[in-house]
Structures are given as structure tokens and as C-alpha cells.
Amino acid sequence: MILLFLVLFPILAGHAQETIFANDSHVVTVFFPSPIRQAVTGAEHFTFSYNRESGQHFGLLQANKGNDSNLLVITQDGWAYTYGLEYRRQLPETYRFVSVQESIGTETETFVLEKRMDTLPIQKPIEIPKIDPAIEMWEKGAEYVLARKTKSLKTKRKGGMVLRLRELFYHKDEVYVEVEVLNRSAIDFEVDVLEIYKVNGKRGRRSSHQKVILEPKFKYGFPEIVRVGQPHSFVYVLPKFTLGDTASLLMELLEKNGNGMLRLRWD
């Protein structure tokens, strides 16, 4: 029923539906004039997350490759908004500010756009939040690392899942760790967390080990779900570290609401 509503609502409102582009390596932030009360996408490979408890003004959109779909958002003041959704590898923008004039009407009745614009109060311009220079630098660094074509340093396979450590890229005081996950199993893999550790000590049953977690400063493109047959690459930005002769890097990828774990150790 909700899918039929998504298809018919823009037609009933006489409103031209605009398109928002998304992909799996960026987060597209969509700001609304009023806090979001409800939102739904027409296909599972598009995800639109928002805070259902505190009612924030913005939602986060991501997508895996697939057919076009659409998005319906209803804000707390009763206005409804609908947009087409399309996967695109290169995004024209990573944020969008929505005005009330873009709404298709309210939950109870539909308005013609010109009439609605005449009766709406003048909206104050929304100030675009300043981007943290450090985050902007990490984003550019992660995009640069992902664009490089490098051979994998180590690969681990288990139960149809493949975990690859592709690259350790050192820049100033950070290490950009490029990771790839490939799902060759029969079902989608819901990701809980990826933990990265520095392990001091040689391999062996009798050897003593010191396991120290490396807390990321920034995560770029980290997935919530890895779809069947679709590889997904992402980047962790870690504080600079060195391994040496007796240290190794350990990665543990945990499945959400399950017992699945992939463990990769690289010396």
C-alpha cells in the first residue's frame, strides 16, 4: 500500500518530482524545514536514516547500485515531500536543503503549487553548516585512496564472505586503511562493526600478545549491509602507527544480530 502511495502521490499533487542522487561511498545529507516524522524509500537498496526519537531536521541517504526508486518524507508540521532516487557513482552534491515550497501538500489535502506559495510565510534562509576542515581533509584523502588501483595486502575468506586489506596509506599523522568486503554467500551480510587492532608479539601458542585497539578518527563509506555479489570498499582513518618485526595488524569484522566474524591478521 505504501509503495502505491509513493507512486501516485506526486501525480495527485500535480508536482514535478525532482531527483536526488546517491551511492554507497558517500552520505547525502537532506535538510528539511521541520523535523522528520516519517520517511520511507521504495526499494531496499536505498536507505534513508533519521533520528526517530529526537526528531531532527535532516536525514542521511545512501544507495547500492540498482534500479531507480523514490523517497517519501512527512515532517512534524504535516507537510509531505517526494523525490526520485537514482544511483550514481559520481555525485553532483552531497547535501541538499529543502524548502516548504518543494512539498507536494499536506497529509489531509493537496494544494496547487502556485496557490501554496502565495499563502506561505516568507522562509528565513537556512544557514549552511560549516564543514570541519579536518573532516574535509579526511574525506578527500579517503577518496584519493579509493581511486588508487592497488593490489591487496592480505585476503581472508570464510563462509562465502571475503575480507581484504587493500592498502595502508600513510599521510602526515594518519594512516588511511582501505578495506574491501565481498559477499559471495546466499544472503546479505548486515555489518555490526569493524575493529582494528595492533598486536604486539610473535605468532605462536606460547607467545605472549598485547592487543591494542586502534580507534578511528574518521570512517568513510562504512556499510550497514553488504549485498550478495556486491563488493564494498571503505576507509578507516587511524592515528599513525608502525608495526615493526614483532607487531601485526588484526581486523575483526562482526555480523549484526549473528555469530558471523571474519578475522584477518597481517604481519
Protein Blocks (a to p, Z undefined) as FASTA:
>chain_A
ZZmmmmmmmmmnopacddddddfkbccddddfbdcfbdcdfbfkbccdddfknopabdcd
ddddddddddddddfkopacdddddddfbafbfcdcddfklpgbdfkbccdfklmmmmpc
cddddddddddfklmmmmmmmmmmmmpccddfbdcdeehiacddfbdcdehjbccddddd
ddfbfbdcddfbdcddddeddedjkbccdddddddfbdehiafbdcehiacddddddddd
debjmbccddddddehiabdcddddZZ
